[in-house]
């Protein structure tokens, strides 16, 4: 399996967002500006802290463990079909609480909204690359790909590339859509892609056998299976979904951050 596309596996998950929604409502009544994405990203960060092998990647046919935790999202500059979206990569501390995440996300999103005239470093670099003739464009991309294979990619490319990241997140629910299986990219080092869907009310049977109303969000993951075995990935997924039942844990700093000591 030479590429991430060769090695990608797809799986579904559902999260019960009822308690998170209740907590957000309470905080907003107290005048706090908080969103579901703040809790969602914190849950991802906490899972990476508890299951550090998720932060691995394959490059140059070798397996690596990242030192940093970075996540990429796509920010829609304006909510209309004419305005472009831009990918953004965000670095987080692995023990971050939802309050830390909330502050960082607000700064990043506000800095990248406001119409096509607002361009971050990624936008500017791609604007220059897209001006090149096709043969030169292909030469530049192929050269960068080869440099990435041998681990000699210029640092500024790593800094602005949203595809050299721990996980890429897309929120399909924000446009009223269900989640999709989004391929992971052979360009870069992203090992996991997760797509969020819309939140829907569902009637489910609880542990006492009673029928109760819950608000459920469906997720779809695509991952490079070379980073960990199926048992490890399934344990990490179970831990991740369980965090949405304990918003109080996400409002505290992580009690522990494990290191990937096998690489």
PAZA-558930 format. One line per field, with one value per atom (N, C-alpha, C, O, CB): residue number from 0; x, y, z negated. Coordinates in steps of 0.1 Angstrom, whole numbers. Glycine has a CB too. Layout:
<atoms>
num	[NUM_...]
x	[X_...]
y	[Y_...]
z	[Z_...]
</atoms>
This chain:
<atoms>
num	[0_0_0_0_0_1_1_1_1_1_2_2_2_2_2_3_3_3_3_3_4_4_4_4_4_5_5_5_5_5_6_6_6_6_6_7_7_7_7_7_8_8_8_8_8_9_9_9_9_9_10_10_10_10_10_11_11_11_11_11_12_12_12_12_12_13_13_13_13_13_14_14_14_14_14_15_15_15_15_15_16_16_16_16_16_17_17_17_17_17_18_18_18_18_18_19_19_19_19_19_20_20_20_20_20_21_21_21_21_21_22_22_22_22_22_23_23_23_23_23_24_24_24_24_24_25_25_25_25_25_26_26_26_26_26_27_27_27_27_27_28_28_28_28_28_29_29_29_29_29_30_30_30_30_30_31_31_31_31_31_32_32_32_32_32_33_33_33_33_33_34_34_34_34_34_35_35_35_35_35_36_36_36_36_36_37_37_37_37_37_38_38_38_38_38_39_39_39_39_39_40_40_40_40_40_41_41_41_41_41_42_42_42_42_42_43_43_43_43_43_44_44_44_44_44_45_45_45_45_45_46_46_46_46_46_47_47_47_47_47_48_48_48_48_48_49_49_49_49_49_50_50_50_50_50_51_51_51_51_51_52_52_52_52_52_53_53_53_53_53_54_54_54_54_54_55_55_55_55_55_56_56_56_56_56_57_57_57_57_57_58_58_58_58_58_59_59_59_59_59_60_60_60_60_60_61_61_61_61_61_62_62_62_62_62_63_63_63_63_63_64_64_64_64_64_65_65_65_65_65_66_66_66_66_66_67_67_67_67_67_68_68_68_68_68_69_69_69_69_69_70_70_70_70_70_71_71_71_71_71_72_72_72_72_72_73_73_73_73_73_74_74_74_74_74_75_75_75_75_75_76_76_76_76_76_77_77_77_77_77_78_78_78_78_78_79_79_79_79_79_80_80_80_80_80_81_81_81_81_81_82_82_82_82_82_83_83_83_83_83_84_84_84_84_84_85_85_85_85_85_86_86_86_86_86_87_87_87_87_87_88_88_88_88_88_89_89_89_89_89_90_90_90_90_90_91_91_91_91_91_92_92_92_92_92_93_93_93_93_93_94_94_94_94_94_95_95_95_95_95_96_96_96_96_96_97_97_97_97_97_98_98_98_98_98_99_99_99_99_99_100_100_100_100_100_101_101_101_101_101_102_102_102_102_102_103_103_103_103_103_104_104_104_104_104_105_105_105_105_105_106_106_106_106_106_107_107_107_107_107_108_108_108_108_108_109_109_109_109_109_110_110_110_110_110_111_111_111_111_111_112_112_112_112_112_113_113_113_113_113_114_114_114_114_114_115_115_115_115_115_116_116_116_116_116_117_117_117_117_117_118_118_118_118_118_119_119_119_119_119_120_120_120_120_120_121_121_121_121_121_122_122_122_122_122_123_123_123_123_123_124_124_124_124_124_125_125_125_125_125_126_126_126_126_126_127_127_127_127_127_128_128_128_128_128_129_129_129_129_129_130_130_130_130_130_131_131_131_131_131_132_132_132_132_132_133_133_133_133_133_134_134_134_134_134_135_135_135_135_135_136_136_136_136_136_137_137_137_137_137_138_138_138_138_138_139_139_139_139_139_140_140_140_140_140_141_141_141_141_141_142_142_142_142_142_143_143_143_143_143_144_144_144_144_144_145_145_145_145_145_146_146_146_146_146_147_147_147_147_147_148_148_148_148_148_149_149_149_149_149_150_150_150_150_150_151_151_151_151_151_152_152_152_152_152_153_153_153_153_153_154_154_154_154_154_155_155_155_155_155_156_156_156_156_156_157_157_157_157_157_158_158_158_158_158_159_159_159_159_159_160_160_160_160_160_161_161_161_161_161_162_162_162_162_162_163_163_163_163_163_164_164_164_164_164_165_165_165_165_165_166_166_166_166_166_167_167_167_167_167_168_168_168_168_168_169_169_169_169_169_170_170_170_170_170_171_171_171_171_171_172_172_172_172_172_173_173_173_173_173_174_174_174_174_174_175_175_175_175_175_176_176_176_176_176_177_177_177_177_177_178_178_178_178_178_179_179_179_179_179_180_180_180_180_180_181_181_181_181_181_182_182_182_182_182_183_183_183_183_183_184_184_184_184_184_185_185_185_185_185_186_186_186_186_186_187_187_187_187_187_188_188_188_188_188_189_189_189_189_189_190_190_190_190_190_191_191_191_191_191_192_192_192_192_192_193_193_193_193_193_194_194_194_194_194_195_195_195_195_195_196_196_196_196_196_197_197_197_197_197_198_198_198_198_198_199_199_199_199_199_200_200_200_200_200_201_201_201_201_201_202_202_202_202_202_203_203_203_203_203_204_204_204_204_204_205_205_205_205_205_206_206_206_206_206_207_207_207_207_207_208_208_208_208_208_209_209_209_209_209_210_210_210_210_210_211_211_211_211_211_212_212_212_212_212_213_213_213_213_213_214_214_214_214_214_215_215_215_215_215_216_216_216_216_216_217_217_217_217_217_218_218_218_218_218_219_219_219_219_219_220_220_220_220_220_221_221_221_221_221_222_222_222_222_222_223_223_223_223_223_224_224_224_224_224_225_225_225_225_225_226_226_226_226_226_227_227_227_227_227_228_228_228_228_228_229_229_229_229_229_230_230_230_230_230_231_231_231_231_231_232_232_232_232_232_233_233_233_233_233_234_234_234_234_234_235_235_235_235_235_236_236_236_236_236_237_237_237_237_237_238_238_238_238_238_239_239_239_239_239_240_240_240_240_240_241_241_241_241_241_242_242_242_242_242_243_243_243_243_243_244_244_244_244_244_245_245_245_245_245_246_246_246_246_246_247_247_247_247_247_248_248_248_248_248_249_249_249_249_249_250_250_250_250_250_251_251_251_251_251_252_252_252_252_252_253_253_253_253_253_254_254_254_254_254_255_255_255_255_255_256_256_256_256_256_257_257_257_257_257_258_258_258_258_258_259_259_259_259_259_260_260_260_260_260_261_261_261_261_261_262_262_262_262_262]
x	[9_0_9_13_-10_12_22_16_24_28_3_-3_-13_-18_-8_-17_-28_-41_-50_-30_-43_-55_-56_-67_-56_-44_-44_-48_-54_-30_-44_-45_-57_-59_-33_-66_-76_-88_-92_-81_-93_-105_-116_-113_-102_-128_-140_-148_-151_-148_-153_-162_-171_-168_-154_-182_-193_-192_-187_-207_-198_-200_-212_-215_-187_-217_-228_-225_-220_-242_-227_-225_-238_-246_-214_-240_-252_-248_-240_-257_-253_-249_-259_-258_-248_-268_-279_-273_-277_-288_-263_-258_-249_-249_-250_-242_-234_-242_-239_-225_-254_-263_-269_-270_-274_-272_-278_-267_-270_-282_-255_-244_-242_-239_-231_-242_-240_-251_-249_-240_-264_-275_-273_-276_-288_-268_-266_-255_-257_-262_-245_-234_-238_-234_-222_-246_-251_-260_-261_-258_-268_-277_-268_-273_-286_-256_-247_-239_-229_-238_-242_-235_-222_-214_-232_-220_-207_-209_-219_-203_-200_-201_-193_-181_-194_-201_-195_-203_-215_-196_-196_-202_-200_-192_-197_-208_-206_-192_-186_-217_-187_-174_-163_-153_-171_-165_-155_-154_-143_-158_-165_-166_-161_-154_-180_-165_-161_-146_-140_-168_-139_-125_-118_-108_-120_-124_-118_-118_-109_-125_-130_-131_-121_-115_-145_-118_-108_-94_-86_-108_-91_-78_-76_-65_-77_-87_-86_-83_-76_-99_-90_-88_-74_-68_-98_-68_-54_-44_-34_-51_-48_-40_-40_-30_-44_-51_-53_-48_-44_-67_-49_-46_-36_-40_-58_-23_-14_-10_-4_-1_-13_-9_-18_-15_-11_-29_-37_-29_-32_-50_-19_-11_1_11_-6_0_11_8_-3_12_18_16_27_38_17_24_34_39_31_27_52_59_71_79_61_74_86_86_97_98_74_73_79_83_80_78_82_72_65_96_71_60_66_77_54_60_64_54_42_68_58_49_51_63_51_41_42_45_41_29_52_55_44_41_68_37_27_13_12_30_3_-11_-17_-19_-19_-20_-25_-38_-38_-15_-48_-60_-64_-62_-71_-69_-73_-88_-95_-66_-93_-107_-108_-99_-115_-120_-123_-132_-143_-129_-128_-136_-143_-136_-127_-156_-163_-163_-168_-178_-157_-155_-169_-170_-147_-178_-192_-201_-198_-193_-213_-222_-230_-242_-232_-223_-230_-222_-210_-232_-227_-221_-210_-201_-231_-209_-199_-186_-175_-204_-187_-175_-168_-174_-178_-154_-146_-145_-146_-133_-141_-137_-122_-115_-144_-116_-102_-99_-105_-96_-89_-85_-75_-67_-77_-77_-69_-64_-71_-78_-51_-45_-43_-38_-32_-47_-46_-38_-40_-60_-29_-21_-27_-31_-6_-29_-34_-25_-17_-48_-25_-19_-27_-39_-17_-20_-27_-34_-42_-17_-33_-40_-51_-57_-31_-55_-64_-78_-83_-64_-84_-98_-106_-101_-100_-119_-128_-126_-129_-143_-123_-121_-108_-108_-119_-98_-86_-90_-86_-75_-97_-101_-110_-108_-107_-119_-129_-122_-125_-138_-112_-104_-96_-97_-95_-90_-82_-90_-87_-74_-102_-110_-116_-117_-121_-121_-126_-116_-120_-131_-104_-94_-91_-90_-81_-90_-87_-99_-97_-84_-111_-122_-125_-127_-135_-123_-125_-115_-118_-125_-103_-92_-93_-87_-78_-101_-102_-116_-119_-99_-125_-138_-137_-128_-149_-147_-148_-147_-144_-138_-150_-150_-137_-127_-154_-137_-126_-113_-102_-129_-115_-104_-95_-83_-108_-100_-92_-85_-91_-101_-71_-63_-53_-46_-56_-53_-42_-30_-30_-47_-20_-7_-10_-3_3_-19_-22_-28_-25_-31_-38_-44_-34_-35_-55_-25_-16_-6_-3_-8_-2_7_1_7_12_-12_-19_-22_-23_-32_-24_-27_-15_-16_-31_-3_9_11_15_22_10_12_2_6_10_-10_-20_-18_-24_-34_-9_-5_5_7_0_12_22_16_5_30_24_20_18_24_30_10_7_20_21_-2_29_41_49_55_50_50_58_50_56_60_37_29_31_34_13_31_33_47_49_31_57_71_72_79_81_66_67_60_66_60_48_41_49_50_27_54_61_74_78_65_81_93_90_97_100_79_76_72_75_64_65_61_73_73_52_83_95_103_108_104_103_110_103_109_110_89_82_85_86_66_86_89_102_103_90_112_125_127_138_136_116_117_125_130_122_125_133_124_129_145_111_102_105_108_87_105_108_98_86_107_103_95_83_72_103_84_73_61_50_77_64_54_46_34_60_54_47_38_27_58_43_36_22_12_44_22_10_1_-11_13_7_-1_-11_-8_8_-24_-35_-35_-42_-48_-27_-27_-15_-14_-26_-7_3_-2_2_17_-11_-18_-22_-22_-31_-26_-30_-43_-45_-30_-53_-66_-73_-71_-75_-81_-88_-103_-108_-85_-109_-123_-132_-128_-125_-143_-152_-166_-171_-152_-172_-186_-196_-200_-187_-201_-212_-225_-234_-213_-226_-239_-241_-253_-239_-230_-232_-239_-244_-218_-239_-246_-259_-264_-237_-263_-275_-274_-284_-286_-262_-260_-256_-252_-249_-257_-253_-238_-232_-260_-231_-217_-213_-221_-211_-201_-196_-184_-177_-193_-180_-167_-157_-157_-167_-149_-140_-126_-121_-139_-121_-108_-97_-98_-104_-87_-75_-66_-66_-69_-57_-49_-36_-29_-47_-32_-18_-8_4_-16_-11_-3_-4_-14_-7_8_8_9_14_-5_5_6_-6_-6_18_-18_-30_-34_-35_-41_-36_-39_-54_-59_-31_-61_-75_-83_-79_-77_-95_-104_-118_-122_-105_-124_-137_-147_-144_-137_-159_-170_-181_-186_-174_-186_-197_-210_-210_-195_-221_-234_-243_-239_-241_-256_-265_-269_-268_-278_-274_-279_-294_-302_-277_-298_-312_-318_-311_-314_-331_-337_-341_-347_-350_-338_-341_-346_-343_-328_-355_-360_-351_-351_-375_-345_-336_-340_-347_-321_-335_-338_-326_-314_-340_-328_-317_-313_-319_-320_-303_-298_-309_-307_-286_-319_-330_-342_-352_-335_-340_-350_-362_-372_-356_-360_-370_-367_-356_-371_-378_-376_-375_-384_-388_-364_-361_-358_-353_-350_-359_-356_-341_-337_-365_-333_-319_-317_-323_-310_-306_-302_-289_-279_-300_-289_-278_-271_-278_-282_-258_-250_-243_-236_-241_-244_-236_-223_-222_-245_-213_-199_-195_-199_-190_-186_-179_-164_-160_-185_-157_-142_-136_-141_-137_-125_-116_-102_-97_-117_-96_-83_-73_-77_-84_-60_-49_-47_-42_-36_-51_-50_-36_-34_-57_-26_-12_-8_3_-3_-15_-11_-14_-8_-18_-23_-27_-36_-43_-33_-37_-45_-60_-63_-41_-69_-83_-87_-96_-90_-81_-85_-82_-90_-78_-70_-66_-76_-80_-52_-79_-87_-101_-108_-87_-106_-120_-121_-131_-125_-110_-110_-110_-116_-98_-102_-101_-115_-119_-90_-121_-134_-145_-152_-139_-144_-154_-151_-160_-153_-138_-135_-140_-145_-120_-138_-142_-157_-161_-138_-165_-179_-184_-194_-186_-177_-181_-179_-186_-174_-170_-167_-179_-180_-155_-187_-199_-209_-218_-205_-208_-217_-212_-218_-220_-199_-193_-187_-175_-182_-195_-190_-182_-173_-201_-184_-176_-161_-153_-182_-158_-144_-138_-126_-144_-145_-139_-137_-129_-148_-143_-141_-129_-126_-154_-123_-111_-98_-100_-112_-87_-75_-74_-78_-62_-67_-66_-57_-47_-59_-62_-54_-41_-32_-63_-41_-28_-28_-38_-28_-15_-13_-2_9_-7_-6_2_12_8_-6_23_33_33_31_47_35_37_51_60_33_53_66_70_80_67_63_67_74_79_54_76_83_94_102_74]
y	[-12_0_12_17_0_17_28_42_51_28_44_57_56_45_62_68_69_64_58_83_67_62_47_41_67_40_26_20_10_21_27_22_28_25_25_36_42_33_25_55_34_27_37_48_17_33_42_36_24_44_44_40_51_63_34_47_56_57_48_52_68_69_78_86_75_77_86_91_84_79_104_110_116_122_121_114_120_134_135_111_144_158_165_177_166_157_163_171_182_153_165_171_183_193_161_182_193_205_216_189_202_213_219_232_207_211_217_226_237_206_221_229_242_253_221_242_254_264_276_251_259_267_274_286_259_267_272_283_294_261_281_290_303_314_284_301_313_322_334_309_316_323_332_342_314_327_335_345_351_326_346_356_351_359_368_338_333_329_323_320_333_330_317_316_341_306_293_285_287_285_276_269_254_250_274_246_232_228_218_225_236_232_233_226_242_242_243_230_225_255_224_212_200_191_209_201_190_189_178_192_201_201_197_190_215_201_197_182_176_204_176_161_154_144_157_160_154_155_146_161_167_169_160_154_184_158_149_135_127_150_131_117_115_104_114_125_124_123_117_136_130_130_116_112_141_110_97_85_75_94_87_77_84_87_71_85_93_87_94_95_74_68_73_72_53_80_87_98_102_92_103_114_109_117_123_97_92_95_99_77_94_95_87_84_110_84_77_86_93_64_87_95_89_84_110_88_82_67_61_89_61_47_44_33_38_54_52_58_67_59_52_56_66_64_44_77_88_91_89_101_97_102_117_122_95_125_140_144_138_146_155_162_171_173_169_177_187_182_172_200_188_185_196_207_182_194_204_198_187_209_207_203_213_225_202_208_217_217_207_212_229_231_239_246_237_240_249_260_257_241_272_284_290_294_294_291_298_312_317_292_320_335_342_351_341_338_344_333_324_356_332_321_323_326_319_323_323_315_312_338_312_303_309_303_296_323_330_331_331_344_332_334_321_311_341_322_310_306_315_311_294_289_288_287_276_288_287_277_277_301_268_259_266_274_247_262_268_257_247_278_258_248_255_266_242_248_253_244_232_256_250_242_243_254_247_232_232_225_216_224_229_222_209_209_231_198_185_184_174_174_193_193_204_207_195_210_221_218_207_226_228_227_234_240_233_233_239_254_261_235_260_275_279_289_279_271_273_273_281_264_262_260_271_276_246_275_285_298_304_288_302_314_313_323_317_302_300_300_306_287_292_291_305_308_281_312_325_334_341_332_334_343_339_347_342_326_320_323_328_305_320_322_336_340_316_345_359_365_373_367_360_364_360_366_359_349_344_346_341_329_353_357_371_379_356_374_387_389_400_395_378_380_376_373_394_376_371_380_376_371_393_401_397_402_415_389_385_372_362_382_372_361_357_366_363_345_340_336_337_329_331_327_316_315_323_306_295_301_296_285_310_316_323_321_325_330_338_329_331_347_318_309_302_301_298_298_291_301_296_285_313_323_325_326_337_324_325_313_314_328_301_288_287_282_276_291_290_299_297_293_309_318_311_316_331_301_294_287_282_285_286_278_263_259_279_255_242_233_226_235_234_226_230_221_227_243_247_244_241_262_245_242_227_224_244_218_204_201_193_196_209_207_211_204_216_222_227_217_213_241_212_203_189_184_200_184_172_173_164_167_185_187_187_181_200_194_195_181_178_205_173_160_151_143_154_152_144_149_140_146_162_167_162_159_182_162_157_142_138_159_134_120_118_109_113_126_125_133_134_128_140_148_160_165_139_167_179_190_200_177_189_200_213_213_195_224_237_239_236_249_245_246_255_253_252_265_274_267_271_287_257_249_241_240_240_235_227_237_233_221_249_258_262_264_270_264_269_258_260_279_246_235_229_224_224_230_224_209_202_229_203_188_182_169_185_190_184_187_196_191_178_181_168_157_189_168_156_150_138_159_159_155_167_178_151_164_174_172_161_172_183_182_191_202_188_185_193_192_181_188_203_204_205_216_216_194_194_198_203_180_196_201_216_220_196_223_238_243_254_245_234_237_228_227_236_222_214_201_195_222_195_183_172_174_184_159_148_146_153_135_138_136_128_120_129_130_122_115_118_132_105_99_107_105_83_115_123_116_113_137_114_108_115_128_107_108_115_117_110_107_127_132_125_123_147_121_116_127_124_109_139_151_154_156_163_156_159_147_137_167_149_138_135_129_142_140_138_123_117_147_118_104_102_90_98_112_110_122_134_109_119_129_126_115_130_136_134_144_156_135_139_148_147_137_144_159_160_163_169_172_157_159_168_174_146_169_177_170_158_180_177_172_169_177_182_157_153_147_140_142_150_144_129_127_152_120_106_100_105_98_90_83_70_62_79_69_57_50_56_62_38_31_32_29_15_37_40_27_16_51_27_15_9_-3_19_16_11_5_1_22_5_0_10_6_-12_23_33_40_42_43_44_52_67_72_49_73_87_94_88_88_107_116_121_125_128_119_124_132_130_112_140_147_140_140_162_135_127_134_139_113_133_137_125_118_149_123_113_118_129_107_110_113_102_91_115_106_96_99_110_97_89_89_82_72_84_87_80_81_92_86_70_69_61_51_65_64_55_44_47_64_32_21_17_9_9_23_19_26_22_24_36_42_34_37_56_25_17_6_6_26_-5_-16_-13_-3_-29_-22_-20_-19_-11_-30_-26_-26_-12_-7_-37_-7_6_17_26_9_17_27_26_37_25_14_13_17_23_-2_15_19_35_41_14_41_55_61_71_60_55_60_59_68_52_48_47_57_63_33_60_70_84_92_71_87_100_102_112_100_92_94_95_102_82_88_89_103_106_79_110_124_133_142_130_131_140_138_146_138_128_126_132_133_111_138_144_157_159_134_167_180_187_195_190_182_188_184_192_183_172_168_177_180_153_181_189_204_211_189_208_221_222_233_226_211_211_207_201_201_211_206_191_185_213_185_171_166_173_166_156_151_145_145_142_139_133_134_134_118_134_134_123_124_148_113_102_104_111_89_98_99_86_75_102_88_76_71_76_79_61_56_44_38_52_41_30_34_25_22_47_52_61_66_59]
z	[0_0_0_-11_-12_12_13_10_6_27_12_9_-1_-5_23_-6_-16_-9_-16_-21_3_10_10_9_24_12_12_-2_-3_15_-12_-26_-34_-45_-34_-27_-35_-37_-29_-27_-50_-54_-58_-62_-65_-57_-59_-70_-71_-46_-79_-90_-94_-93_-101_-100_-105_-120_-127_-100_-125_-139_-142_-133_-146_-154_-158_-172_-180_-158_-174_-187_-192_-184_-186_-205_-211_-216_-225_-224_-210_-212_-222_-224_-200_-228_-236_-248_-251_-241_-255_-267_-264_-271_-275_-253_-248_-245_-248_-236_-238_-234_-246_-247_-225_-256_-269_-276_-281_-279_-276_-282_-274_-280_-283_-261_-253_-256_-257_-238_-257_-260_-274_-275_-260_-284_-297_-296_-302_-307_-289_-289_-281_-285_-282_-271_-263_-271_-270_-250_-280_-289_-298_-303_-297_-301_-310_-302_-307_-318_-289_-281_-275_-269_-288_-275_-269_-255_-251_-277_-246_-232_-229_-228_-224_-228_-227_-216_-214_-240_-209_-198_-199_-207_-184_-192_-192_-187_-191_-183_-177_-171_-182_-181_-160_-192_-202_-210_-213_-212_-213_-220_-211_-216_-226_-199_-190_-188_-189_-176_-186_-185_-198_-197_-180_-209_-222_-224_-229_-233_-219_-220_-211_-215_-216_-200_-191_-197_-198_-177_-203_-209_-221_-222_-214_-229_-241_-236_-243_-249_-225_-220_-215_-217_-209_-208_-204_-216_-215_-195_-226_-238_-245_-250_-248_-244_-251_-242_-246_-255_-229_-219_-209_-197_-211_-213_-205_-191_-183_-213_-189_-176_-165_-153_-177_-169_-158_-152_-140_-165_-158_-153_-145_-143_-165_-140_-131_-117_-113_-133_-108_-94_-87_-92_-89_-74_-66_-55_-48_-59_-54_-44_-39_-48_-49_-26_-21_-25_-27_-26_-26_-30_-44_-47_-20_-53_-66_-76_-72_-69_-87_-97_-107_-113_-104_-109_-118_-128_-126_-110_-139_-150_-150_-151_-163_-150_-151_-165_-175_-146_-166_-178_-182_-194_-178_-172_-174_-170_-163_-166_-175_-172_-164_-169_-184_-151_-142_-135_-132_-131_-134_-127_-117_-118_-138_-106_-94_-93_-94_-81_-89_-86_-74_-70_-98_-68_-57_-62_-67_-45_-60_-65_-53_-43_-72_-53_-42_-45_-56_-41_-36_-39_-40_-48_-29_-32_-32_-28_-20_-23_-34_-31_-19_-19_-43_-7_6_15_13_11_27_36_44_50_46_44_52_44_50_56_31_23_21_17_10_23_21_6_-3_28_4_-10_-10_0_-13_-22_-24_-34_-45_-27_-32_-42_-52_-49_-36_-65_-76_-85_-88_-84_-88_-98_-111_-112_-92_-122_-135_-145_-145_-141_-152_-162_-176_-180_-162_-182_-196_-206_-202_-196_-218_-229_-232_-231_-242_-234_-236_-249_-250_-235_-258_-270_-271_-281_-283_-259_-258_-263_-261_-244_-270_-274_-264_-254_-288_-265_-255_-255_-245_-258_-267_-268_-259_-253_-282_-260_-251_-236_-228_-255_-233_-219_-214_-203_-217_-222_-219_-215_-205_-230_-222_-220_-207_-199_-231_-204_-192_-180_-170_-193_-180_-169_-165_-153_-171_-175_-172_-165_-155_-185_-169_-163_-149_-140_-171_-146_-133_-124_-112_-134_-128_-119_-115_-104_-126_-125_-123_-113_-105_-136_-114_-106_-91_-83_-111_-89_-76_-69_-59_-76_-76_-70_-64_-67_-81_-56_-51_-36_-31_-57_-28_-13_-7_-14_-10_6_14_13_16_28_8_6_-5_-6_4_-15_-26_-22_-19_-38_-22_-18_-29_-33_-5_-33_-42_-34_-21_-51_-40_-33_-24_-13_-43_-27_-18_-5_6_-25_-7_5_14_26_1_8_16_23_35_6_17_23_35_46_13_33_44_56_67_39_52_63_72_84_57_66_74_82_94_64_76_83_95_105_73_93_103_115_126_98_114_125_134_145_120_130_138_150_149_129_161_172_167_157_184_174_170_168_158_180_178_176_164_157_189_161_149_136_126_150_137_125_122_110_129_132_129_124_115_142_129_124_110_102_133_106_92_83_72_90_86_78_76_66_83_88_87_79_72_102_80_73_58_50_77_54_40_34_23_38_43_39_36_26_49_45_43_31_23_56_28_16_4_-6_17_4_-7_-10_-21_-5_1_-1_-8_-17_13_-5_-12_-24_-30_-2_-28_-41_-40_-50_-51_-28_-27_-22_-15_-17_-24_-21_-28_-40_-24_-21_-28_-39_-38_-18_-50_-62_-60_-66_-73_-51_-49_-42_-44_-41_-34_-28_-38_-38_-17_-47_-58_-66_-71_-67_-69_-77_-71_-78_-80_-58_-51_-46_-42_-40_-44_-38_-48_-58_-33_-44_-53_-53_-60_-50_-43_-42_-49_-49_-27_-55_-64_-79_-85_-62_-83_-95_-101_-95_-92_-114_-121_-117_-115_-136_-114_-110_-103_-106_-122_-93_-85_-88_-87_-69_-92_-96_-86_-83_-110_-81_-73_-79_-82_-58_-80_-87_-76_-72_-97_-71_-61_-67_-60_-55_-80_-86_-86_-86_-101_-84_-84_-71_-71_-85_-61_-49_-47_-36_-36_-58_-58_-51_-47_-51_-51_-44_-54_-65_-33_-50_-57_-55_-46_-53_-63_-62_-49_-44_-74_-44_-33_-37_-47_-21_-29_-30_-21_-9_-26_-28_-21_-20_-31_-27_-8_-7_-14_-16_8_-19_-24_-13_-3_-36_-14_-3_-3_-13_-4_9_11_9_5_25_13_10_-4_-10_19_-11_-25_-34_-30_-28_-47_-57_-65_-75_-66_-60_-68_-68_-57_-62_-80_-81_-84_-82_-92_-88_-92_-86_-87_-107_-80_-76_-82_-81_-60_-88_-94_-89_-88_-109_-85_-80_-90_-94_-65_-93_-103_-95_-84_-113_-100_-93_-101_-111_-91_-97_-105_-118_-119_-96_-127_-140_-138_-132_-152_-142_-140_-153_-160_-129_-156_-167_-164_-153_-172_-173_-171_-184_-195_-166_-182_-194_-195_-186_-193_-207_-209_-222_-231_-210_-224_-236_-246_-242_-233_-258_-267_-274_-271_-277_-283_-290_-299_-303_-298_-303_-311_-303_-308_-320_-289_-281_-277_-272_-287_-281_-279_-265_-261_-290_-259_-246_-250_-256_-237_-246_-249_-236_-226_-260_-237_-225_-227_-238_-224_-217_-217_-204_-194_-218_-205_-193_-189_-196_-196_-177_-172_-160_-151_-168_-159_-147_-142_-149_-151_-129_-122_-117_-112_-111_-118_-114_-104_-105_-126_-95_-87_-86_-84_-72_-89_-90_-78_-74_-103_-73_-64_-70_-73_-49_-72_-79_-71_-64_-93_-73_-68_-78_-89_-66_-74_-84_-88_-97_-78_-82_-85_-98_-104_-74_-103_-116_-128_-139_-117_-127_-139_-135_-125_-150_-143_-140_-143_-150_-148_-139_-140_-154_-157_-133_-163_-177_-183_-191_-185_-180_-186_-180_-188_-182_-167_-162_-167_-170_-146_-169_-175_-189_-193_-173_-197_-211_-211_-220_-218_-202_-202_-198_-204_-192_-188_-184_-195_-197_-172_-203_-214_-225_-231_-220_-227_-237_-232_-240_-239_-219_-214_-215_-220_-199_-211_-211_-226_-229_-205_-235_-249_-255_-265_-257_-250_-256_-254_-262_-249_-244_-242_-253_-254_-229_-261_-273_-285_-295_-275_-285_-296_-293_-293_-302_-290_-286_-297_-295_-283_-310_-321_-320_-324_-334_-314_-312_-302_-303_-308_-292_-281_-286_-279_-269_-297_-302_-311_-317_-309_-313_-321_-313_-302_-333_-317_-311_-312_-321_-317_-302_-302_-314_-317_-289_-321_-332_-328_-336_-340_-316_-312_-296_-289_-316_-292_-277_-275_-279_-273_-268_-265_-253_-244_-263_-254_-243_-235_-240_-248_-222_-213_-215_-208_-198_-223_-227_-218_-221_-241_-208_-199_-186_-179_-196_-184_-173_-177_-169_-163]
</atoms>
